[in-house]
Amino acid sequence: MLVPDLPVRTERLLLRPFTADDLDALAAYRSRPDVTRFLYHDPYDETAARAALERLRGRTALREPGDGLNLAIVLPETGELVGDVLLVWTSVEHRQGEIGYVLHPDHTGRGYVTEAAREMLRLGFDGLGLHRIVGRLDARNTASARVLERLGMRREACLRENEFVKGEWTDEAVYAVLDREWRAGSADV
């Protein structure tokens, strides 16, 4: 079980629970077709953004497998919410987890996603005692693949036409890192 002491501060970011005041900021990036192109959901309208925000607000701890920890990525100097990051506890027996992230395009190229996702890996390995954490993505999402590679994750698989998403068959890339690899490499990152 992991109930992190929130908010979590990194060198440049604040990772905090979502609040009711985050609706406009969440909708600002999750309603964009360029952001949702490789995600499972279509661009949010107001109703979808409200429903998503309610789900996100309740995801602040990992108490049992299947639980997700969703945190808002905030710039502390301005208080601006620029994205979100996720850690899911997928298995107790196999000590497995999964990370994910979404960032507003106005804030890409600054290393924010890498910094936030690195913290989620730390929480998974140090806080939850996971053995392995994966990142799964549409294989066409090369920007996201680069983030996972910067985190020290290796590409383990490309599952051909694995999922039918938004009316088309898509390939899924799977990246992963083991606890011992994370510990050996975390001094370098």
C-alpha positions as CSV (number, residue, x, y, z in Angstrom):
1,M,0.0,0.0,0.0
2,L,1.2,3.5,-0.8
3,V,-0.5,6.7,0.6
4,P,2.1,9.3,-0.4
5,D,2.6,12.5,1.6
6,L,1.2,15.0,-0.9
7,P,2.0,17.2,-2.6
8,V,5.3,15.8,-3.9
9,R,8.0,18.4,-4.8
10,T,10.6,17.7,-7.5
11,E,13.4,20.1,-8.5
12,R,11.0,22.2,-10.7
13,L,7.6,20.8,-10.2
14,L,4.8,20.3,-7.7
15,L,2.8,17.0,-8.1
16,R,-0.4,17.4,-6.2
17,P,-3.9,15.9,-6.1
18,F,-6.5,17.3,-8.5
19,T,-9.0,19.8,-7.1
20,A,-12.4,21.0,-8.3
21,D,-10.6,24.2,-9.5
22,D,-8.6,22.2,-12.1
23,L,-11.5,21.8,-14.6
24,D,-10.5,24.5,-17.0
25,A,-6.8,23.6,-17.0
26,L,-7.5,19.9,-17.4
27,A,-9.9,20.6,-20.3
28,A,-7.3,23.0,-21.9
29,Y,-5.1,20.1,-22.8
30,R,-7.3,17.0,-22.7
31,S,-9.8,18.6,-25.2
32,R,-7.1,19.0,-27.9
33,P,-7.0,16.4,-30.7
34,D,-3.2,16.7,-30.9
35,V,-3.0,15.6,-27.2
36,T,-5.5,12.8,-27.4
37,R,-4.4,11.4,-30.7
38,F,-2.6,8.5,-29.1
39,L,-4.8,8.2,-26.0
40,Y,-7.8,5.9,-25.6
41,H,-10.2,8.7,-25.2
42,D,-11.4,11.4,-27.7
43,P,-10.9,15.1,-26.9
44,Y,-12.9,16.0,-23.9
45,D,-16.0,18.1,-24.1
46,E,-17.1,19.8,-20.9
47,T,-19.1,16.8,-19.7
48,A,-16.2,14.4,-20.3
49,A,-13.8,16.8,-18.6
50,R,-16.0,17.1,-15.5
51,A,-16.3,13.3,-15.3
52,A,-12.6,12.8,-15.7
53,L,-11.8,15.4,-13.1
54,E,-14.1,13.6,-10.6
55,R,-12.2,10.3,-11.2
56,L,-8.8,12.0,-11.0
57,R,-9.7,13.7,-7.7
58,G,-10.3,10.3,-6.0
59,R,-7.0,8.7,-7.2
60,T,-4.6,9.8,-4.5
61,A,-3.4,6.5,-3.0
62,L,-2.5,2.9,-4.0
63,R,-4.3,0.7,-1.5
64,E,-4.8,-2.4,-3.6
65,P,-4.0,-3.7,-7.1
66,G,-5.9,-1.8,-9.8
67,D,-5.6,1.5,-7.9
68,G,-4.1,4.5,-9.7
69,L,-2.3,7.5,-8.3
70,N,-3.1,10.5,-10.6
71,L,-1.3,13.7,-9.8
72,A,-1.5,17.2,-11.4
73,I,1.8,18.5,-12.7
74,V,2.0,22.1,-11.5
75,L,4.6,24.8,-12.0
76,P,5.2,26.1,-8.4
77,E,6.1,29.6,-9.4
78,T,2.8,30.3,-11.2
79,G,0.5,27.6,-9.9
80,E,-0.3,26.6,-13.5
81,L,-1.4,23.0,-14.0
82,V,0.4,21.8,-17.1
83,G,-0.3,18.1,-17.2
84,D,-0.8,15.0,-15.2
85,V,1.1,11.9,-14.3
86,L,0.0,8.4,-13.3
87,L,1.2,5.3,-11.4
88,V,-1.0,2.2,-11.4
89,W,-0.4,-0.8,-9.1
90,T,-1.1,-3.7,-11.4
91,S,0.0,-6.8,-9.3
92,V,0.8,-7.6,-5.7
93,E,2.1,-11.1,-6.5
94,H,4.4,-10.0,-9.3
95,R,5.1,-6.5,-7.7
96,Q,4.2,-4.7,-11.0
97,G,3.2,-1.2,-11.9
98,E,2.6,1.1,-14.8
99,I,3.3,4.7,-15.4
100,G,1.6,7.2,-17.8
101,Y,1.6,10.9,-18.4
102,V,0.0,13.7,-20.4
103,L,1.3,17.3,-20.9
104,H,-0.1,20.4,-22.4
105,P,1.8,21.0,-25.7
106,D,2.7,24.6,-24.7
107,H,5.0,23.0,-22.0
108,T,6.7,20.2,-24.0
109,G,10.4,20.2,-24.6
110,R,11.4,21.3,-21.1
111,G,11.7,17.9,-19.4
112,Y,8.7,18.3,-17.2
113,V,7.2,15.0,-18.1
114,T,10.5,13.2,-17.6
115,E,10.9,14.8,-14.2
116,A,7.3,14.0,-13.1
117,A,7.5,10.4,-14.4
118,R,10.8,9.9,-12.7
119,E,9.1,10.8,-9.4
120,M,6.4,8.2,-10.1
121,L,9.0,5.6,-10.7
122,R,10.6,6.5,-7.4
123,L,7.2,6.2,-5.6
124,G,6.6,2.8,-7.2
125,F,10.0,1.4,-6.4
126,D,10.8,3.1,-3.0
127,G,7.2,3.6,-1.7
128,L,5.4,0.6,-3.0
129,G,8.3,-1.9,-3.3
130,L,7.6,-2.7,-6.9
131,H,9.9,-5.0,-8.9
132,R,9.0,-3.9,-12.4
133,I,7.2,-0.9,-13.9
134,V,6.1,-0.6,-17.5
135,G,5.0,2.1,-19.8
136,R,2.6,1.2,-22.7
137,L,1.9,3.5,-25.6
138,D,0.8,3.7,-29.2
139,A,3.9,2.8,-31.1
140,R,3.5,5.9,-33.3
141,N,4.0,8.1,-30.2
142,T,7.7,8.7,-30.7
143,A,7.8,11.6,-28.3
144,S,6.4,9.5,-25.4
145,A,8.9,6.7,-26.3
146,R,11.8,9.2,-26.0
147,V,10.5,10.1,-22.5
148,L,10.5,6.4,-21.4
149,E,14.0,5.9,-22.8
150,R,15.3,9.0,-20.9
151,L,13.9,7.4,-17.8
152,G,16.1,4.3,-18.4
153,M,13.3,2.1,-19.6
154,R,14.0,-0.4,-22.4
155,R,11.6,-1.3,-25.2
156,E,10.6,-4.8,-24.7
157,A,7.9,-5.4,-27.3
158,C,6.0,-4.0,-30.2
159,L,2.6,-5.8,-30.3
160,R,1.4,-5.6,-33.9
161,E,-2.2,-4.4,-34.3
162,N,-2.8,-5.2,-30.7
163,E,-5.6,-2.8,-30.0
164,F,-8.6,-1.4,-32.0
165,V,-8.6,2.3,-30.9
166,K,-10.6,5.1,-32.4
167,G,-11.6,3.0,-35.4
168,E,-8.2,1.6,-36.3
169,W,-5.9,-1.2,-35.4
170,T,-2.8,0.2,-33.6
171,D,0.5,-1.2,-32.6
172,E,1.4,-1.1,-28.9
173,A,5.0,-0.5,-27.7
174,V,5.9,-1.8,-24.2
175,Y,8.8,-0.3,-22.2
176,A,9.9,-1.5,-18.8
177,V,12.5,-1.0,-16.1
178,L,13.3,-3.3,-13.1
179,D,13.9,-2.1,-9.6
180,R,17.6,-3.0,-9.7
181,E,18.1,-1.3,-13.0
182,W,16.4,1.8,-11.7
183,R,18.6,1.9,-8.6
184,A,21.8,1.3,-10.7
185,G,20.8,4.1,-13.2
186,S,19.1,6.6,-10.9
187,A,22.4,8.0,-9.8
188,D,22.9,9.0,-13.4
189,V,19.6,10.7,-13.9
